[in-house]
Amino acid sequence: MTETKTAGPSGAQRIILAALVGAVIVMFLGSFAYRMKGQGLVVPVQQEQAGGMGGGMGAMGMGGIDVNRMQQLMTEMKQRPNDPSVLLELANTFMMMQAWDRALTLVDKAVKIAPDSVEANRALGMVRYQRKEYPLAEKSFETVLKLAPDDVLGHYNMGILLKYYLRKPAEGDKHFRRVVQLNPQDADVLKSAQEELAGGTAGK
């Protein structure tokens, strides 16, 4: 699909979707926002507990993939095919590999099993975004905000999506204003939202 859009966010605002979900995975502790310059969205990442499950990170493959953990997850999925946490962690691995089709299958199943899960709906929005299925990504982020109206990253991601990919800058700026009102601890996200509002006239 050919993508045509207005000039995208620059500098700190160009925050790429991180291919990590993890928020429901009990082996993870300590939240932070992972991002890098690129396509726009930001996702919460959970820092892995020292030692982890199974005695550490194991063999690392391309892209920092823990091959041993991936194999373990495949086994766990066979044993517990309807466990959303297993589905999301395995989807996370495929997202790191940029295997969006395989990730989509897993997160879509997780949402069907746990429709009220903020993490599952956020992950589905992330995958839809990477597949350039922007209207479907918007629906997923709408669900996130219905479930968690004060979700900072939900508002930030929706703002980026609306402003730069769905050509609705005024609606996007409403979400950036909400981010500023929520005054998140993540200084970069707050600064990015403030710069989005200072840099344009949409919605003012």
Residue, then its C-alpha position, 0 to 999 in steps of 0.5 A: m500500500t502506497e503511503t502518502k502523508t504530511a511531513g512527519p514528526s521530527g527529532a524527539q517526536r519521531i518515536i518508532l514502535a518498539a517491538l515489545v509488549g511484555a506488560v502482562i509477563v510476570m518475569f518482567l519488572g520495572s517499566f520504561a518507554y522504549r523508543m527510537k527515531g523512526q515512524g511515530l509510536v511508543v510502547p511500554v516495555q518491561q525490564e527483565q528481572a535479573g536472572g529471568m526465568g530458566g536462569g538468564m537470557g540464554a542464547m541470543g540470536m539476531g536482533g537480540i532474540d533469546v532463542n532458548r526463551m523462544q523455544q520455551l514459549m513455543t512449547e508453552m503455547k502448545q501446552r497452554p494455547n489460550d494463555p494471553s501472557v504466553l501469546l503476547e510474549l511470543a508475539n513480542t518475539f516475532m515483533m522484534m523479528q519484524a514478522w508482523d503476520r505471525a505477530l498479528t495471528l498471536v495478538d489477534k487471538a490474545v484479544k479474542i481471549a482477553p478483550d478487556s486487556v489493555e496490553a493485548n489491544r495495545a499490541l494489536g494496535m502496534v501490529r496494525y500500525q506496522r502493517k500500515e493498517y491505520p484505521l484498524a490501528e485507530k480502532s485498537f487504540e480507541t479500545v485501549l482508551k475506553l479501557a484505560p481513559d488516562d493511558v498516557l501512551g494510548h493518547y500519545n500514540m493516538g495523537i501521532l496516528l491521527k495527526y500524521y497518518l489519518r490526516k486529522p491534526a486537530e483530533g491528534d492535538k486533543h490527545f497531545r493536550r491530554v498527555v500534557q494534562l496527565n503530566p507523565q513521568d516519562a519526560d521524553v513523552l511529555k516533551s514530545a507532546q508539548e512540542e507537537l502542540a507548540g509546533g502546529t496550529a491544528g486544533k488551536 
